[in-house]
Amino acid sequence: LSSEQGTKAIAGCIFGRKNLRIVRLAQQNLDAVPEGPMLIIANRDRPGILGLIASALGEANVNIGNMSLGRQQPDQDAVAIFNLDAVPPASVLAAIRQIRGVLEVSVVNADPSEKN
């Protein structure tokens, strides 16, 4: 996975014949469904950060369909993948980047037939 912040290793697997999963991202284990617009956030593992992110999305009327979290140890870095119903506006992404403890913000569209 490449972004303006650099490149991160990503690992996936298939359950059965069709159920794709992202199971590791940037040395963090998780279980995310790779579909539709995905908001990928690296953050410090601190109380309240995910609530602020969810509130920013909700205020912009962007629905979270699914969410997966990963961390190795409490109080260190963590990763969150939000499956969204729509790509958030640039202003919302900018607001999320300003949240104390948020380290990186990326949007990936897992459906190549649709454009962000």
Secondary structure, DSSP 4 states (H G I P E B T S, - for coil): -EETTEE--EEEEEETTTEEEEEEETTEEEEE---SEEEEEEEE--TTHHHHHHHHHHHTTPPEEEEEEEESSTTSEEEEEEEESSPPPHHHHHHHHTSTTEEEEEEEES-TTS--
